[in-house]
Amino acid sequence: MRKMQSLMILCLLGLAALPGAAWAAGKCERLVATGNPEYPPYLWRDPQSPQHLIGANADLLAHIGEQLGVKIDVIYTGPWSRAQDEVRTGRVDLLAGAFLTLPRLERMDYVHPAFFDTPSVVWVRKGQGFPYTGWEDLRGRTGGTLVHNSFGERFDAFAKANLALEEVPSQVQAFQMLLLGRTDYVLYERYPGMALADTQGMLENLETLEPPISSEGLYLTLSHDSACNDPWLRGQLAKKMTELTAAGLPETLLQRNLERWKAQQLHAADVPPQEQEKSP
């Protein structure tokens, strides 16, 4: 299965290298983007086309692409850590949603403004929380988080110096470890966490502590090593992002994809297990 996914990714990425497909009239005609595949309602794998990602972020990119006359494909390249590596190296052009961090700034250009403000919270087993008023209360406990995940520059620096965090490739795995008692808490964004936990039947056994550890802007990033990264593209992306956020389009897409995610989960629940096994 892993070999098949890798081959699929290589095929999709290879399309961008076809002669004449990437450049015309001095600008790029096609961009490839990726992101966190466990991030509903922002991003998740398309059940009908698992090699692609769908969600509010993907819809926003599609809208921007239409206005610029640039096709933007949002593809699945693996877990969040792998997706970031694909953009860092320039094998993929865009990261469809990332917090601002210094390490990423070294390899990516950020498109301003941010299109969402996303609160990240402390998840615990229901009824088994601990006194919590802020970051200091996480000291001396074992936490879980995604590989290469970020919660903003300030919290990342605090966590590196003071917290014991176990990194795993999957958010579902992080929640499973929490419910098994292998960690005391999990750090993750509020809304994607709720969506994933609900899908896995875990939500009723989890709760969050207040206040959030951070609330960070979610940005579009463009790889320094992307063949399409030029002043025209950076300027146009920033212009369109400014216009669309001012018009409230990201929030409209977020609400639409919340309903889309819920509808897909209801449909999946209605499909007999033997039919689900036939799905790709």
Secondary structure as the mmCIF struct_conf table of DSSP 4:
data_model
#
loop_
_struct_conf.conf_type_id
_struct_conf.id
_struct_conf.beg_label_comp_id
_struct_conf.beg_label_asym_id
_struct_conf.beg_label_seq_id
_struct_conf.end_label_comp_id
_struct_conf.end_label_asym_id
_struct_conf.end_label_seq_id
HELX_RH_AL_P HELX_RH_AL_P1 ARG A 2 LEU A 15
TURN_TY1_P TURN_TY1_P1 ALA A 16 ALA A 17
BEND BEND1 LEU A 18 LEU A 18
TURN_TY1_P TURN_TY1_P2 PRO A 19 ALA A 21
BEND BEND2 ALA A 22 ALA A 22
STRN STRN1 TRP A 23 ALA A 24
TURN_TY1_P TURN_TY1_P3 ALA A 25 GLY A 26
STRN STRN2 LYS A 27 CYS A 28
BEND BEND3 GLU A 29 GLU A 29
STRN STRN3 ARG A 30 THR A 34
BEND BEND4 PRO A 37 PRO A 37
STRN STRN4 GLU A 38 TYR A 39
TURN_TY1_P TURN_TY1_P4 PRO A 40 TYR A 42
STRN STRN5 LEU A 43 ASP A 46
TURN_TY1_P TURN_TY1_P5 PRO A 47 GLN A 48
STRN STRN6 SER A 49 ILE A 54
BEND BEND5 GLY A 55 GLY A 55
HELX_RH_AL_P HELX_RH_AL_P2 ALA A 56 LEU A 68
TURN_TY1_P TURN_TY1_P6 GLY A 69 GLY A 69
STRN STRN7 LYS A 71 VAL A 74
STRN STRN8 ILE A 75 ILE A 75
BEND BEND6 GLY A 78 PRO A 79
HELX_RH_AL_P HELX_RH_AL_P3 TRP A 80 ARG A 88
TURN_TY1_P TURN_TY1_P7 THR A 89 GLY A 90
BEND BEND7 ARG A 91 ASP A 93
STRN STRN9 LEU A 94 ALA A 98
HELX_RH_AL_P HELX_RH_AL_P4 LEU A 102 LEU A 105
TURN_TY1_P TURN_TY1_P8 GLU A 106 ARG A 107
STRN STRN10 MET A 108 ARG A 125
TURN_TY1_P TURN_TY1_P9 LYS A 126 GLY A 127
BEND BEND8 THR A 133 GLY A 134
HELX_RH_3T_P HELX_RH_3T_P1 TRP A 135 LEU A 138
TURN_TY1_P TURN_TY1_P10 ARG A 139 GLY A 140
BEND BEND9 ARG A 141 ARG A 141
STRN STRN11 THR A 142 LEU A 146
TURN_TY1_P TURN_TY1_P11 VAL A 147 HIS A 148
BEND BEND10 PHE A 151 PHE A 151
HELX_RH_AL_P HELX_RH_AL_P5 GLU A 153 ASN A 162
STRN STRN12 ALA A 164 VAL A 168
BEND BEND11 PRO A 169 PRO A 169
HELX_RH_AL_P HELX_RH_AL_P6 GLN A 171 LEU A 179
TURN_TY1_P TURN_TY1_P12 LEU A 180 GLY A 181
BEND BEND12 ARG A 182 ARG A 182
BEND BEND13 ASP A 184 ASP A 184
STRN STRN13 TYR A 185 GLU A 189
HELX_RH_AL_P HELX_RH_AL_P7 ARG A 190 THR A 199
TURN_TY1_P TURN_TY1_P13 GLN A 200 GLY A 201
HELX_RH_3T_P HELX_RH_3T_P2 LEU A 203 ASN A 205
STRN STRN14 LEU A 206 SER A 223
TURN_TY1_P TURN_TY1_P14 HIS A 224 ASP A 225
TURN_TY1_P TURN_TY1_P15 ALA A 227 CYS A 228
HELX_RH_AL_P HELX_RH_AL_P8 PRO A 231 ALA A 246
TURN_TY1_P TURN_TY1_P16 ALA A 247 GLY A 248
HELX_RH_AL_P HELX_RH_AL_P9 LEU A 249 ASP A 270
BEND BEND14 VAL A 271 VAL A 271
HELX_RH_AL_P HELX_RH_AL_P10 PRO A 273 LYS A 278
#
